[in-house]
Amino acid sequence: MKNADFLTGITTSGTPHLGNYVGAIRPAVETSKNKELISYYFLADYHSLIKNHDPKLRKQSALEIAASWIALGLDYDNCVFYRQSDIPEIPELTWILTCLTAKGLMNRAHAYKATVAENEEQGHKESDKGITMGLFSYPVLMAADILMFNARKVPVGKDQVQHLEMTRDIAARFNHVYKKLFVLPEVVVDETSAVLAGLDGRKMSKSYHNYIPLFDTQKRLRKLIMKIKTNSLGPDEPKDPETCTLFSIYKAFASRSETKKMADRYRQGIAWGIMKQELFEYIDEILKAPRKRYEELIKNPSDIDEVLKKGAMKAREFSVPFLEKIRKTIGIQSLG
């Protein structure tokens, strides 16, 4: 196996939603079909241990996420699609990298600093209250995910750029102390990739409980879209499309010409009820066939498991010999 051209993962901590689709799943599915690239996509189930302590939820989330990727057309025969926990070389590499990573580097991680700031704002005596070593050293596990397959490019959202920079620092440190084994991964931030707003206007997120599940029922999809907050402008009054959650979601799915026509309708005046109904019909049509496939997959989890196991076998064709090379480099090897 050759080094990964692209690598990305999704944490198994909840149900996939529309924001996950337009931000991560859709571009990954497109890349997976490129015969000239070696792409790795994985379920980050070890990462989910940081915040999710419900075993049933973790298992269900892994099932739903894997089924979503497959239902939406991921070419798992052409790419490498696997479960993080099926690659034992990753946690071993995590420990090796942890022993080279400066605590000061981890102190600067945004997620850690944000939790410390929150504790201080709430007046807790211990600024590290509730912070586990999983949260603190999360960037090292992420670095191992990437460096295990020497990924050349890693598509991330803007909130993950710092972690990629840390991965580069960790890789450079290893290369300097031991031997140049790791590629310094390139951060790929798609500026055109949509960040969807949720039901309340904030970023669509499981944390805010404002998301629209990707493969909910048709009836539920419509109900949630009808709940999206709008302003009090009347049906015939001109409206600004750029400040509207409904329009931002429509834009993420529609073509440029369709988006332009809808923007014109906003400026001429469009009733919120009509816009919500049209948005529902547009998204429902796109998801209709994948939803049917998704429902079939959910009923047959062993089929999904088989796909993931085959993906893990492909991934380990690279990780097993590469970890052996890393071990030899750091002096952990046979004494003979």
Phi, psi and omega in degrees: 000144177267167176304151179288135173281318179227147175212134176205153180223166177225130185289136182273071183235010180174189181275132178300140181234179184302324179296320176298321183297305184286332183274327186229312188291312183301310178296328179293319179299318180297315181293326182298339183270355181281112184291344183269355182244150173254107185247138179245130177227133185218157174270115185274072185284331175293325178297327183293342180296339183297315184244334184260117181249022180252106182302320180295318179296319180297315180295316180295320179297317179299319179297313183293320181292314179298316179297322180296312181299315182293316181297329182274002171105016178302128180274083185287349175280331182269329180255187176245109185243116190211170176261130182308317184289351177273001181244087184297342179293335182294308178297329177293318177295326179303315180294319179300316181288326179301323182288354177247351187270128180289137177299325180300326177294316179292329178300335184271357182297134185302315183297319179293312182297323180294320180291321177298315181298320179295319178298319180292322178296325181276000175079020178289140179295322179264115180292338180265016181304128177078001182268120178268166175293337176296312178296316184297316185258015178312317182299336180287319176296320178297321178297319180295321177305318186279313185286337179302330182242014179046049182298133181280318180228140180230107178289128180219163171281166183300331182286350181254001183301318181301320180296325178291324177295323176294321178300317178297318179297316182294317179297317180295324179296315178299311182302325182284316184288319185249277186203151182285093179250333188259138170283138175277110186294147179266131179281129178242109177249115180278102182294339181270348181294133185285140170250104187286143171275151181263196185301329184259005179096341175282171178306132179297120186205146175296328181296326181269354182054039183237023188263162176248111181305142184295318184239043172288172179294160178303316181297317181291322178302313180297317181299318181290320178297322178294340181272351183299133184291138175227175178271187186264013180297141182288167184306321185263359182280142178299145182228151180270112182295329186288347180250012186251128179299318180301316181293321181297324178289316179301316182299325181292339182253330188275164176283170180298317182293320178294321179296318180297317179297319180293322178298321177296320179295325176298313184291333177277338182112120177221137181288140181300321180298319179293316181298317181296319180294317180293323178296316178301311182297323182292311181292320181299322180294321179293322186269354186303305181292313177299326179297320179296317179295319180300315181297325177292318181294318181300327180284346182231067183299333180295329177294320179293318179301321180296319178298315181293322180293320177295322178296321179295322178298318178295318181296321184285345172298335177264312189292324182295305180293329181290320178294323177299322178293319178296315180302313180299321181296323182267000174090016174257098186198177179301145180273354183284000000 
